[in-house]
Amino acid sequence: MTGMRLTRRGALGAGLGALAPVFAPNLQAQDFMTPETLRVGSVPYISAGPTFIALARGYFDKVNLKVEMKSFADGGLAIPILTAGELDITISTCSAGLFNTLAKGAPFRLFTGGSRERPGVGSQCFMVSNELHAKGLTSIAEIAKAKGSTIGISVRGSISQFLYSKALAKGGLKPDDVEWQWGVASNISPQMLGANRIGITNLPVPMCFAAEKRGLGKILFWGDEAAPDTQIALWAASGEARARRRSALVRFAMVQRQAAQDFMQAARDGNPAIIKILADATGLPAEIIETSRPRWSGYAPDGMPNLDSVMEQAAFWHRAGMIPKVPSAAEVFELDIAEEARKRLDDKNPFI
């Protein structure tokens, strides 16, 4: 009877190792599915669609996860909250600020992929004024004609700045060949574009379609045309969550991968149930969301981020003098979590 009170390790130590193969799989499964609560940072945009789908379809419940959601206007704003220990995980865009925090030794790591500019479904939209469009700046192939123009952009060091720079390079232009007007938020940039106060700006989907329909400018190019498969965002986990709550992180990555597949399928086929989920979560009319298909955002089918893209961006910000050093891959990623999620889903998918 004493043996019944032993832990698995104690049982092995007591010479009951022969029983371990019988009990270990069940114990491991039970431990892996232990109920957990995660404090999660997200954003209220279509690109966060997989999270909205997972909530609506009960995917977190299926793996014994309870999520407490906190919304941020930009994923980068959640990083200080994560670092302070007030979030367990959050979505974050790739930015100079993200890499700077990691380079300084922050204990969080990027553990599974978010949106990326997959060819044909990239969602980062760049618009040109009607005046410049009439002068021949009509596509990324004509980007050399942007020389001397003013780019309206919200944040220095953002993913948008990176994509602009990649686009300009295609026309032989350097960042100094244009004027950068910082602090131009997406809620004012369409009007500034329409008034020719700026020549180029970037807008999220579906706002760019609405701005073009109103005659405020023309869609010039998409992020996937500037730099195909650029990683836009990733999920980051706090040091405490990584150390003590690994199974919860693996289950979260499983949920995100399944929901991302649902999201991308709906971007192709226009599933009305998914469109309603996105409309309810973002507050956007369903017809606007439908109009913006398939450019909702791209995701990798295996849930893994584009490592080369992430490290390229870190090197870019270092060359620009915005981060002190390029963090190593070990200082940025902990991708064995996403890899375990992939293996578990391939072995048995609890969502289908």
Summary of the structure (lengths in Angstrom):
residues: 352
radius of gyration: 22.6
end to end distance: 41.3
largest distance: 87.4
contacts: 1218
relative contact order: 0.18
helix: 51%
strand: 15%
